[in-house]
């Protein structure tokens, strides 16, 4: 397909929190050690750093409010 105008080009905003990079998939291990009761400090830092590095911490800390079911972003949020 040949793009005839700039209107045909879709720009992907990688800073958008809903953007998923091809390396973001369910089987990737973000935290290497499980919480065992004695390692809360280390585990907590890991659980915070991993999603922060991928610009996804907002989904954990509640900064991103769940969109309504009728909102176009709902399926991406889910």
N, C-alpha and C positions, 0 to 999 in steps of 0.2 A: 504494500500500500504506500502510495506517495502522498505526503502531506502537502496540501496546496496552500495552506495559510497557517498562521500562528495559532488560530483558533482550534485547529485540529490536534495540537500538541498538549498532552496532559502532563502537567508539572506535578511531581510528587514532592510533597513537603515532608522531609524526613524529621523535622522538628515537631510535627503534629503527633500528639500522644497516641493517636489511633493508628499511626503508621507501624507496620510490622516489616522488619528487615527479613530477608530470606533466611538469615541465621537464627531468627527467633522461632523456635518450634518447641512443642511440648516435651520432647525427649532430652532437651539440653539440660545439663545439671548446672544449676546456678549456685548452689550451696553444697560444699563437699561433705560436711559433717552434719549428722542429725542432732537435734536438740536432745540432750540426755540428762538435763537437770544441773550438771556441774559446769557446763560450757555456755551458759546463757549469754554472757558478754560477747564472746567470739561469734557465736551463732547469730546474735542480734545484729552485730555489725555486718556480717556476711549477708543476712537477709535484707538489710537496708542498702548496702553497696551494690549488690547485683542488679536490682531493678533500677536503681539510680543511674547506673552506667548505661542502661538501655532506655533511659527517659521514660520509665514506667512506674516510678515510685508513687505518682499521683493516684494510681489505681489502688494502692495499698493504704496510703495515709488519708484517703477520703477527699483529696483536693478536687478530683473529678467527680462531679455529681452524676448519678445514674440518669441518663436521658429517659424521657417517657417512651412507652412502647410505640407511639406514633412518630417519634423523632427519627429522622433518617440515620442518625448516628447510633441508634440503639443496637443494631446488629453488630456494629464494630465494637461497641462497648462490651457487649455480652461475650 
